[in-house]
Amino acid sequence: MASPYSQQTHTLNILPQPHRLTHVPHVSKEDTPNACVFTTNISGYKVEDVQVQVEDDEYLVLRFGHAARKFDLPPNACLQKIEATCNTDILTITIPKRAMAA
């Protein structure tokens, strides 16, 4: 005779499994007249799991494995001169700004 719980067990096994919660690092943003500077601590991440991208010339997207952070870029961002450096697990992204027309 089948267990009265066998159907319930089967139902539980076909439900989607919960996703692992992913820690998203804090990202600080310093907005100066000449540049936007983003800084984050990437300790605990493999270099290949950290991606820096610009989307639609409007957003900076930082991906950390399965997690991501998205930031608006200023309208006068000079995207051709973006610099990213990593020094002892501190990732710094500097986005220079073009001079605004007066």
C-alpha distances in whole Angstrom, upper triangle without the diagonal:
4,7,9,12,11,13,16,16,16,19,21,21,23,25,29,29,32,36,37,40,43,47,50,53,56,58,62,64,68,70,74,76,76,73,69,68,64,63,59,58,56,55,51,51,52,55,53,51,54,55,58,59,61,59,61,65,63,61,60,57,55,52,50,47,45,47,50,53,56,59,62,65,69,70,73,71,72,69,71,72,69,68,65,66,63,65,63,60,62,62,65,65,68,69,73,74,77,80,80,82,85
4,6,8,7,9,12,12,12,15,17,17,19,21,25,26,29,32,34,37,40,43,46,49,52,55,58,61,64,66,70,73,73,69,65,64,60,59,56,54,52,51,48,48,49,52,50,47,50,52,55,55,57,56,58,61,60,57,56,53,52,48,47,44,41,43,47,50,52,56,58,61,65,67,69,67,68,65,67,68,65,65,62,62,60,62,59,56,58,58,61,61,65,65,69,70,73,76,76,79,81
4,5,5,8,10,10,11,14,15,16,18,20,23,24,26,30,32,34,38,41,44,47,50,52,56,58,62,64,68,71,71,67,63,62,58,57,53,52,50,49,46,46,47,50,48,46,48,50,53,54,56,54,56,59,58,55,55,51,50,47,45,42,40,42,45,48,50,54,56,60,63,65,68,65,67,64,66,67,63,63,60,60,58,60,57,54,56,56,59,59,63,64,67,69,71,74,74,77,79
4,6,7,8,10,11,13,14,16,18,19,23,23,26,29,31,34,37,40,43,46,49,52,55,57,61,63,67,69,70,66,62,61,57,56,53,52,50,49,46,46,47,50,49,46,48,50,53,53,55,53,55,58,57,54,54,50,49,46,45,42,39,41,44,47,49,52,55,58,62,64,66,64,66,63,65,66,63,63,60,60,58,60,58,54,56,56,58,59,62,63,66,68,70,73,73,75,78
4,6,5,6,9,10,11,12,15,16,19,20,22,26,27,30,33,36,39,43,45,48,51,54,57,59,63,66,66,62,59,57,54,53,49,48,46,46,42,42,44,47,45,42,45,46,49,50,52,50,52,55,54,51,50,47,46,43,41,38,36,37,41,43,46,49,52,55,58,60,63,61,63,60,62,63,59,59,56,57,54,56,54,50,52,52,55,55,59,59,63,64,67,70,69,72,74
4,5,5,6,9,10,11,13,15,18,19,22,25,27,30,33,36,39,43,45,48,51,54,57,59,63,66,66,62,58,57,53,52,49,48,46,45,42,41,42,45,44,41,44,45,48,48,51,49,51,54,53,50,50,46,45,42,40,37,35,37,40,43,45,49,51,54,58,60,62,60,62,59,61,62,58,58,55,56,54,55,53,50,52,51,54,55,58,59,62,64,66,69,69,72,74
4,5,5,6,9,10,11,13,16,18,21,24,27,29,33,36,38,42,44,47,50,53,56,58,62,64,64,61,57,56,52,51,48,47,45,45,42,41,42,45,43,40,43,44,47,47,49,47,49,52,51,48,48,45,44,41,39,37,34,36,39,41,43,47,50,53,56,58,61,58,60,57,59,60,57,57,54,55,53,55,53,50,51,51,53,54,57,57,61,62,65,68,67,70,72
4,5,5,6,9,10,11,15,16,18,22,24,26,30,33,36,39,41,44,47,50,53,55,59,62,62,58,54,53,50,49,46,45,43,43,39,39,40,43,42,39,41,42,45,45,47,45,47,50,49,46,46,42,42,38,37,35,32,33,36,39,41,45,47,50,54,56,58,56,58,55,58,58,55,55,52,53,51,53,51,47,49,48,51,51,54,55,59,60,62,65,65,67,70
4,5,5,6,9,10,14,14,17,20,22,25,28,31,34,37,40,43,46,49,52,54,58,61,61,57,53,52,48,47,44,43,41,40,37,37,38,41,39,36,39,40,43,44,46,44,47,50,48,45,45,41,40,37,35,32,30,32,35,38,40,44,47,50,53,55,58,55,57,54,56,57,53,53,50,51,49,50,48,45,47,46,49,50,53,54,57,59,62,64,64,67,69
4,5,5,7,9,12,14,17,20,22,25,28,32,34,38,41,43,47,49,52,54,58,61,60,57,53,52,48,47,44,43,41,41,37,37,38,40,38,36,38,40,42,43,45,43,45,48,47,44,44,40,39,36,35,32,29,31,34,37,40,43,46,49,52,54,57,54,56,53,55,56,53,53,50,50,48,50,49,45,47,46,49,49,53,53,57,58,61,64,63,66,69
4,5,5,7,10,12,15,18,21,24,27,30,33,36,39,41,45,47,50,52,56,58,58,55,51,50,46,46,43,42,40,40,37,36,37,40,38,35,37,38,41,41,43,41,43,46,45,42,42,38,38,35,34,31,28,30,33,35,37,41,43,47,50,52,54,52,54,51,53,54,51,51,48,49,48,50,48,44,46,45,48,48,51,51,55,56,59,61,61,64,66
4,6,5,9,9,12,16,18,21,24,27,30,33,36,38,42,44,48,50,53,56,56,52,49,47,44,43,40,39,37,37,33,33,34,37,35,32,35,36,39,39,41,39,42,45,43,40,40,36,35,32,31,28,25,27,30,33,35,39,42,45,48,50,53,50,52,49,51,52,49,49,46,47,45,47,45,41,43,42,45,45,48,49,53,54,57,59,59,62,64
4,6,8,9,12,15,17,20,23,27,29,33,36,38,42,44,48,49,53,56,55,52,48,47,43,42,39,38,36,36,32,32,33,35,33,31,33,35,37,38,40,39,41,44,43,40,39,36,35,31,30,27,24,26,30,33,35,39,41,44,48,50,52,50,51,48,50,51,48,48,45,45,43,45,44,40,42,41,44,44,48,48,52,53,56,59,59,62,64
4,6,9,12,15,18,21,23,27,29,33,35,38,41,43,47,48,52,55,54,51,47,46,42,42,39,38,36,36,33,32,33,35,33,30,33,33,36,36,38,37,39,42,41,38,38,34,33,30,29,26,23,26,28,32,34,37,40,43,46,48,50,48,50,47,49,50,46,47,44,45,43,45,44,40,42,41,43,43,47,47,51,52,54,57,57,60,62
4,6,9,12,15,18,21,24,26,30,33,35,38,40,44,46,49,52,52,48,44,43,40,39,36,36,34,34,31,30,31,34,32,29,31,32,34,34,36,34,37,40,38,36,35,32,31,28,27,25,21,23,26,29,31,34,37,40,43,45,48,46,47,44,47,48,44,45,42,43,41,43,42,38,40,39,41,41,44,44,48,49,52,55,54,57,59
4,6,9,12,15,18,21,23,27,29,31,35,37,41,42,46,48,48,44,41,40,36,36,33,32,30,31,28,27,28,30,28,25,27,28,30,31,32,31,33,36,35,32,32,28,27,24,23,21,18,19,22,25,27,31,34,37,40,42,44,42,44,41,43,44,41,41,38,39,38,40,39,35,36,35,37,37,41,41,44,46,48,51,51,54,56
4,6,9,12,15,19,21,24,27,29,33,35,39,41,45,47,47,43,40,38,35,34,31,30,28,28,25,24,25,28,26,23,25,27,29,30,32,31,33,36,35,32,31,27,26,23,21,19,16,18,21,24,27,30,33,36,40,42,44,42,43,40,42,43,39,39,36,37,35,37,36,32,34,33,36,36,39,40,43,45,48,51,51,54,56
4,6,9,12,15,18,21,24,26,30,32,36,38,41,44,44,40,37,35,32,31,28,27,25,25,23,22,24,26,25,22,23,25,27,28,30,29,32,34,33,29,28,25,24,21,19,17,14,15,18,21,24,27,30,33,37,39,42,39,41,38,40,41,37,37,34,35,33,35,33,30,31,30,33,33,36,37,41,42,45,48,48,51,53
4,6,9,12,14,18,21,23,27,29,33,35,38,41,41,37,33,32,28,27,24,24,21,22,19,18,20,23,21,18,20,21,24,24,27,26,29,31,30,26,25,22,20,17,15,13,10,12,15,18,21,24,27,30,34,36,38,36,37,35,37,37,34,33,31,31,29,31,30,26,27,27,29,30,33,34,37,39,42,45,45,48,50
4,6,10,12,16,19,21,25,27,31,33,37,40,40,36,32,30,27,25,22,21,19,19,16,16,18,20,20,16,18,20,23,24,27,26,29,31,30,26,25,21,19,16,14,12,10,11,14,17,21,24,27,30,34,36,38,35,37,34,36,36,33,32,29,29,27,29,27,24,25,24,27,28,31,33,36,38,41,44,44,48,50
4,7,9,13,15,18,22,24,28,30,34,37,37,33,30,28,24,23,19,18,17,17,15,15,18,20,20,16,17,19,21,23,25,25,28,30,28,24,23,19,17,15,13,12,9,9,13,15,18,21,25,28,31,34,36,33,35,32,35,35,31,30,27,28,25,27,25,22,23,22,25,26,29,30,34,36,39,42,42,45,47
4,6,10,13,15,19,21,25,28,31,34,34,30,26,24,21,19,16,15,13,14,12,11,14,17,16,13,13,16,18,20,22,22,26,27,26,22,20,16,14,11,9,8,7,6,10,12,16,19,23,25,28,31,33,30,32,29,32,31,27,27,23,24,22,23,22,18,19,19,21,22,26,27,31,33,36,39,39,43,45
4,6,9,12,16,19,22,25,28,32,31,28,24,22,18,16,13,12,11,12,10,10,14,16,17,13,13,15,17,19,22,23,26,27,25,21,19,16,13,11,9,10,9,7,10,11,15,18,21,24,27,30,32,29,30,28,31,30,26,25,22,22,20,21,19,16,16,16,19,20,24,25,29,31,34,37,37,41,43
4,7,9,13,15,19,21,25,28,28,24,20,18,15,13,10,10,10,12,11,11,14,15,16,12,11,13,14,16,18,19,23,23,21,18,15,13,10,9,7,9,9,6,7,8,11,14,18,20,23,26,28,25,27,25,27,26,23,22,19,19,18,19,18,15,14,14,16,17,20,22,25,27,30,33,34,37,39
4,6,10,13,16,19,22,26,25,22,18,16,12,10,7,7,7,9,10,10,13,14,16,13,11,13,14,16,18,20,23,23,21,18,15,13,10,10,8,11,12,9,9,9,12,14,17,19,22,25,27,24,25,24,26,25,21,20,17,17,15,16,15,12,11,11,13,14,18,20,23,25,29,31,32,36,38
4,7,10,13,16,19,23,23,20,16,14,10,9,6,7,9,12,13,13,17,17,19,16,14,15,15,17,19,20,23,23,21,17,15,13,11,12,11,14,15,12,11,9,12,12,16,18,20,24,25,22,24,23,25,24,20,19,17,17,16,17,16,13,11,11,12,14,16,18,22,23,27,29,30,34,35
4,7,10,13,16,20,19,16,12,10,6,6,5,8,10,13,15,14,17,17,18,16,13,14,13,15,16,18,21,20,18,14,12,11,9,11,12,15,16,13,11,8,10,10,13,14,17,20,21,18,20,19,22,20,17,16,14,14,14,15,16,13,10,9,10,10,13,15,18,20,23,25,26,30,32
4,7,10,13,17,17,14,10,8,6,5,6,10,13,15,18,18,20,19,21,20,16,17,15,17,17,19,22,20,18,15,13,13,12,15,15,19,20,16,14,11,12,11,13,14,16,19,20,17,20,19,22,20,17,16,14,15,15,16,17,14,11,11,10,10,12,14,16,18,22,23,24,28,29
4,6,10,13,13,10,7,6,5,7,9,13,15,18,21,20,22,21,23,21,18,17,15,16,16,18,20,18,16,13,11,13,13,16,17,21,22,18,15,12,12,9,11,11,12,16,16,14,16,17,19,18,15,15,14,15,16,17,19,17,13,12,10,10,10,11,13,14,18,20,20,24,26
4,6,10,11,8,6,5,6,8,12,15,18,21,24,23,25,23,25,24,20,20,17,18,18,20,22,19,17,16,14,16,16,19,20,24,25,22,19,16,15,12,13,12,12,16,15,14,16,17,19,17,15,15,15,16,17,18,20,19,15,14,11,10,10,11,12,13,16,18,18,22,23
4,7,8,6,5,6,9,12,15,18,21,24,27,26,28,26,28,26,23,21,18,19,17,19,20,18,16,15,14,17,17,21,23,26,27,24,21,17,16,12,12,10,9,13,12,11,14,15,18,16,14,15,16,18,19,21,23,22,18,16,13,12,10,10,10,10,13,14,15,18,20
4,5,5,6,8,11,14,17,21,23,26,29,29,30,28,30,29,25,24,21,21,19,22,23,19,18,18,17,20,20,24,26,29,30,27,24,21,19,16,15,13,11,14,12,12,14,16,18,16,15,16,17,18,21,22,24,23,20,18,15,13,11,10,9,9,12,12,13,17,18
4,6,8,11,14,17,21,24,27,30,33,32,33,30,32,31,28,26,23,22,20,23,23,19,18,19,18,22,23,26,28,32,33,30,27,23,21,18,16,13,11,13,11,11,13,16,18,16,15,17,19,21,23,24,27,27,23,21,17,16,13,11,9,8,9,9,10,13,14
4,7,10,13,16,20,23,25,28,31,30,31,28,30,30,26,24,21,21,19,21,22,18,17,18,17,21,21,25,27,31,32,29,26,23,21,18,16,13,11,13,10,9,10,13,15,12,12,14,16,18,21,22,25,25,21,19,16,14,10,9,6,5,8,8,10,14,15
4,6,10,13,16,20,22,25,28,26,27,25,26,26,22,20,17,17,16,18,19,16,15,15,14,17,18,21,23,27,28,26,22,19,17,14,13,10,9,12,10,8,9,11,13,11,10,11,13,15,18,19,23,22,18,16,12,10,7,5,4,5,9,10,12,16,18
4,7,10,14,17,19,22,25,24,25,23,24,23,19,18,15,15,14,16,17,14,13,12,11,14,14,18,20,24,25,22,19,16,14,11,11,8,8,11,10,8,10,11,14,12,10,11,12,14,16,18,21,20,16,14,10,8,6,5,6,7,11,13,14,18,20
4,7,10,14,16,19,22,21,22,20,22,21,17,16,13,15,14,17,19,17,15,14,11,14,13,17,18,22,23,21,18,15,14,12,12,11,12,15,14,11,13,13,15,13,10,10,10,11,13,15,17,16,12,10,7,6,5,6,8,11,14,17,18,22,24
4,7,11,12,16,19,17,19,17,19,18,14,14,11,13,13,16,19,17,15,13,10,11,10,13,15,18,20,17,14,11,11,10,12,11,13,16,16,13,15,14,17,14,11,11,9,11,12,14,16,14,10,8,6,5,7,8,11,14,17,20,21,25,27
4,7,10,13,16,15,17,15,18,17,13,14,12,15,16,19,22,20,19,16,12,13,11,14,14,17,19,16,14,12,13,12,15,15,17,20,20,17,18,17,19,17,14,12,10,10,10,11,12,10,7,6,5,6,9,12,14,17,21,23,25,28,30
4,6,9,12,12,14,13,16,14,11,12,12,15,17,19,23,21,20,17,13,13,10,12,11,14,16,14,12,11,13,13,16,17,19,23,23,20,21,20,22,20,16,14,11,11,10,11,11,8,6,5,7,9,12,15,18,20,24,27,28,32,34
4,6,9,9,12,12,15,13,11,13,14,17,20,22,26,25,23,20,17,15,12,13,11,14,16,14,14,13,16,17,20,20,23,26,27,23,24,23,24,22,19,17,13,12,9,10,9,6,5,6,9,12,15,18,21,24,28,30,32,35,37
4,6,6,8,9,11,10,8,11,12,16,19,21,25,24,24,20,16,15,11,11,8,11,14,12,13,13,16,17,21,21,24,27,28,24,25,23,24,23,19,17,13,12,9,10,9,5,6,7,10,13,16,19,22,25,29,32,33,37,39
4,6,8,9,13,11,11,14,16,19,22,25,29,28,27,24,20,18,14,14,11,13,15,15,16,16,19,21,24,25,28,31,31,28,28,26,28,26,22,20,16,14,11,11,8,5,8,10,13,16,19,22,26,29,32,35,37,40,42
4,7,9,12,10,11,14,17,20,24,26,29,29,29,25,22,19,15,14,10,11,14,14,15,17,20,22,26,27,30,33,34,30,31,28,30,28,25,22,18,17,14,14,12,9,11,13,16,19,22,25,28,31,35,38,39,43,45
4,6,8,6,7,11,14,17,20,22,26,26,26,22,19,16,13,11,7,8,11,11,13,15,18,20,24,25,28,31,31,28,28,26,27,26,22,20,16,15,12,14,12,9,11,11,15,17,21,23,27,29,33,36,37,41,43
4,5,5,7,10,14,17,21,23,26,27,27,23,20,17,14,12,9,9,12,13,15,17,20,22,25,26,29,32,32,28,28,26,26,25,22,20,16,15,12,14,13,10,13,12,16,17,21,24,27,30,33,36,38,42,44
4,5,6,8,11,14,18,21,24,24,25,21,18,16,12,11,9,10,14,14,15,17,19,21,24,24,27,29,29,26,25,22,23,22,19,16,13,12,10,12,12,10,12,10,14,15,18,21,24,27,30,34,35,39,42
4,6,7,11,13,17,19,23,23,24,21,18,15,12,10,9,9,12,14,14,17,19,21,24,24,27,30,30,26,26,22,23,22,19,18,14,14,13,16,16,13,15,13,16,17,20,22,25,28,31,34,36,39,42
4,6,10,13,17,18,22,22,23,19,16,13,10,7,6,5,8,10,11,14,16,19,22,23,26,29,29,26,26,23,23,23,20,18,15,15,14,16,16,13,15,13,16,16,20,22,25,28,31,34,36,39,42
4,7,10,14,16,20,20,20,16,13,10,7,6,5,6,10,10,9,11,13,16,19,19,23,25,26,22,22,19,20,20,16,15,12,12,11,14,15,11,12,10,12,13,16,18,21,24,27,31,32,35,38
4,6,10,12,16,16,17,14,10,8,6,5,7,8,11,11,9,11,12,14,17,17,20,22,23,19,19,16,17,17,14,13,11,12,12,16,17,14,14,11,12,11,15,16,19,22,25,28,29,33,36
4,7,10,14,13,14,11,7,6,5,7,9,12,13,12,10,10,10,11,14,13,17,19,19,16,16,13,14,14,10,10,8,11,12,16,17,15,14,10,11,9,12,12,16,18,21,24,26,29,32
4,6,10,10,11,8,6,5,7,8,12,14,15,14,11,11,10,11,12,12,15,17,17,14,14,11,13,13,10,12,11,14,15,19,21,19,17,14,13,11,13,12,15,17,20,23,24,27,30
4,7,6,7,6,5,6,9,11,15,17,17,16,13,12,9,10,10,9,12,13,14,11,12,8,11,12,10,12,12,16,18,22,24,21,20,16,15,12,13,11,14,15,17,20,21,24,27
4,5,6,5,6,7,11,12,16,18,17,16,13,12,9,10,10,10,13,13,15,13,14,11,13,15,13,16,16,20,21,25,27,24,23,19,18,15,16,14,17,17,19,22,22,25,28
4,5,7,9,11,14,16,20,21,21,20,16,15,12,12,11,10,13,12,14,13,14,11,14,16,15,18,19,23,25,28,30,28,26,22,21,18,18,15,17,17,18,21,21,23,26
4,6,8,11,14,17,20,23,23,21,17,16,12,11,10,8,10,9,11,9,10,8,11,13,12,15,17,21,23,26,29,27,25,21,19,15,15,12,14,13,14,17,17,20,23
4,7,10,13,16,20,22,22,20,16,14,10,9,6,5,8,8,10,9,11,10,13,15,13,16,17,21,23,26,29,26,24,20,19,15,15,12,14,13,15,17,17,19,22
4,6,10,13,16,19,18,16,12,10,6,5,5,5,9,10,12,10,13,11,14,15,13,15,15,19,21,24,26,23,21,18,16,13,14,12,14,14,17,19,19,22,25
4,7,10,13,16,16,14,10,8,6,5,6,6,10,12,14,11,12,10,13,14,11,12,12,15,17,20,22,19,17,14,13,10,11,10,13,14,17,20,20,24,26
4,6,10,12,13,10,7,6,4,6,9,10,14,16,17,15,16,13,16,16,13,14,13,16,17,20,21,18,17,13,13,11,13,13,16,18,21,24,24,27,30
4,7,10,11,9,5,5,6,9,12,13,16,19,20,17,18,15,18,17,14,14,12,14,14,17,18,15,13,10,11,10,13,14,17,19,22,26,26,30,32
4,6,7,6,4,7,9,12,15,16,20,22,24,20,21,18,20,20,17,17,14,16,15,18,19,15,15,12,14,13,17,17,21,23,26,29,30,33,36
4,6,5,6,8,11,14,18,19,23,25,27,23,24,21,23,23,19,18,15,16,14,17,17,13,13,12,14,15,18,20,23,26,29,32,33,36,39
4,6,8,11,14,17,21,22,26,28,30,26,27,24,26,25,22,21,18,19,17,19,19,15,16,15,18,18,22,23,27,29,32,35,36,39,42
4,7,11,13,17,20,22,26,28,30,27,28,25,27,27,24,23,21,22,20,23,22,19,19,18,20,20,24,24,28,30,33,36,37,40,43
4,7,10,14,17,20,23,26,28,25,26,23,26,26,22,22,19,20,19,22,21,18,18,16,18,18,21,22,26,28,31,34,34,37,40
4,7,10,14,16,19,22,24,21,23,20,23,23,19,19,17,19,18,21,21,17,17,15,16,15,18,19,22,24,27,30,30,34,36
4,7,10,13,16,19,21,18,20,18,21,21,17,18,16,18,18,20,21,17,16,14,14,13,16,16,20,21,24,27,27,31,33
4,7,10,13,16,18,15,18,16,19,19,16,17,16,19,19,22,23,20,18,15,15,13,15,15,18,19,22,24,24,27,30
4,6,10,12,15,13,15,14,18,18,15,16,16,18,19,22,24,21,18,15,14,12,13,12,15,15,18,21,21,24,26
4,7,9,12,10,14,13,17,17,15,17,17,20,22,24,26,24,21,18,16,14,14,12,14,14,16,18,18,21,23
4,6,8,7,10,9,13,14,12,14,15,19,21,23,26,24,21,18,15,12,11,9,11,10,12,15,15,18,20
4,5,5,9,10,14,14,13,16,17,20,23,25,28,26,23,20,17,14,12,9,10,8,10,12,11,14,17
4,6,9,10,14,14,14,18,20,23,26,28,31,29,26,23,20,17,15,11,11,9,9,11,9,12,15
4,6,9,12,12,13,16,18,22,25,27,30,29,26,23,19,16,14,10,9,5,5,7,7,10,13
4,6,9,9,9,12,15,18,21,24,27,25,22,19,16,13,10,6,6,4,6,9,10,13,16
4,6,6,7,11,14,17,21,23,27,25,23,19,16,13,10,7,5,5,6,10,11,14,18
4,5,6,9,12,16,19,22,25,24,21,18,15,12,10,7,8,9,10,13,15,18,21
4,6,9,12,16,19,22,26,25,22,19,16,13,11,9,9,10,11,15,17,19,22
4,6,10,13,17,19,23,22,20,17,14,11,9,7,7,9,10,14,16,19,22
4,7,10,14,17,20,19,17,13,11,7,6,5,7,10,12,16,18,21,24
4,7,10,13,17,16,14,11,8,6,5,7,9,12,15,18,21,24,27
4,7,10,13,12,10,7,6,4,6,9,12,15,18,21,24,27,30
4,7,10,10,8,6,5,7,9,12,14,18,21,24,26,30,32
4,7,6,5,4,6,9,12,15,18,21,24,27,30,33,36
4,6,5,7,8,12,14,17,20,23,26,29,32,35,37
4,6,8,11,14,17,21,23,26,30,32,35,38,40
4,6,10,13,16,19,22,26,29,32,34,38,40
4,6,10,13,16,19,22,26,28,30,34,36
4,7,10,13,16,19,23,26,28,31,34
4,6,10,13,16,19,22,24,28,30
4,7,10,13,16,19,21,25,27
4,6,10,13,16,18,22,24
4,7,10,13,15,18,21
4,7,10,12,16,18
4,6,8,12,15
4,6,9,12
4,6,9
4,6
4
